[in-house]
Amino acid sequence: MLVLTRHKDETIMIGDTIEVTILEVKGDKIKVGIKAPLDVPVHRKEIYLAIKEANIAAAQTAAKLPPLIDKLNRMDILPKTPKPAPKRKSK
């Protein structure tokens, strides 16, 4: 882990596109501002871990869906997908 010391209003660059700025220091709390491209997700670690856990749970549930759908189809419970109406010939 790289450890850096910064004061209020000083910035750390990560690569060419991410800026981390120290905005405020109060006691043992530090307010940090982060500028990053929109395609770079930025989360507090506890939020990141919750998202990761939810994604794993969703993937596990999705893996169980095909056998369930097959079973429901055999039971003739699912609504039938309507066939598209035939196209009319223009005059």
C-alpha atoms as one frame of an Amber mdcrd trajectory, in Angstrom:
protein
   0.000   0.000   0.000   1.270   3.423  -0.899   0.900   5.881   1.993   0.884
   9.616   1.257   0.538  12.639   3.505  -1.661  15.473   2.248  -3.017  18.662
   3.768  -6.362  20.339   3.218  -6.905  21.367  -0.428  -4.056  19.142  -1.676
  -4.702  16.555  -4.366  -3.461  13.096  -5.272  -3.605  11.938  -8.894  -4.369
   8.322  -9.775  -3.388   7.785 -13.366  -4.281  10.646 -15.687  -7.990  10.847
 -14.928  -8.675  10.412 -11.207  -8.136  13.210  -8.665  -8.511  12.713  -4.910
  -8.610  16.013  -2.988  -8.581  16.508   0.780 -11.477  18.916   1.380 -11.722
  19.073   5.141 -10.100  17.665   8.273 -12.097  17.608  11.544 -10.653  15.569
  14.377 -10.355  11.984  13.185 -12.593  12.515  10.113 -11.424  13.571   6.684
 -13.687  14.762   3.864 -12.368  13.622   0.503 -13.464  14.764  -2.952 -13.014
  12.432  -5.920 -13.087  13.427  -9.601 -13.226  10.401 -11.877 -14.588   9.579
 -15.335 -18.238   8.475 -15.326 -17.234   4.964 -16.408 -15.150   4.510 -13.230
 -17.383   3.440 -10.343 -16.518   5.128  -7.031 -18.055   3.732  -3.829 -17.311
   3.585  -0.132 -15.920   0.129   0.579 -18.958  -1.057   2.563 -21.235  -0.078
  -0.348 -18.916  -1.778  -2.849 -19.001  -5.000  -0.794 -22.815  -4.873  -0.545
 -23.114  -4.433  -4.335 -20.693  -7.304  -4.903 -22.662  -9.571  -2.531 -25.963
  -8.643  -4.224 -24.482  -9.397  -7.658 -23.289 -12.820  -6.494 -26.730 -13.608
  -5.052 -28.431 -12.462  -8.272 -26.114 -14.622 -10.399 -26.815 -17.655  -8.222
 -30.561 -17.047  -8.514 -30.314 -16.571 -12.290 -28.496 -19.896 -12.604 -31.544
 -21.587 -11.029 -34.062 -19.999 -13.420 -33.781 -22.178 -16.569 -34.779 -25.444
 -14.802 -37.611 -23.605 -13.038 -38.863 -22.115 -16.315 -38.733 -25.554 -17.963
 -40.759 -27.007 -15.097 -43.342 -24.210 -15.320 -43.577 -24.664 -19.094 -44.265
 -28.376 -18.618 -46.991 -27.472 -16.128 -48.466 -25.048 -18.715 -48.545 -22.219
 -16.149 -46.554 -19.509 -17.893 -48.434 -17.194 -20.269 -47.808 -17.938 -23.904
 -45.795 -15.420 -25.870 -48.120 -13.963 -28.501 -47.077 -14.428 -32.093 -46.502
 -11.183 -33.994 -49.365 -10.149 -36.257 -48.679 -10.811 -39.939 -47.577  -7.771
 -41.875 -50.138  -6.358 -44.272 -49.157  -5.943 -47.856 -49.227  -2.338 -48.973
 -51.259  -1.483 -52.045
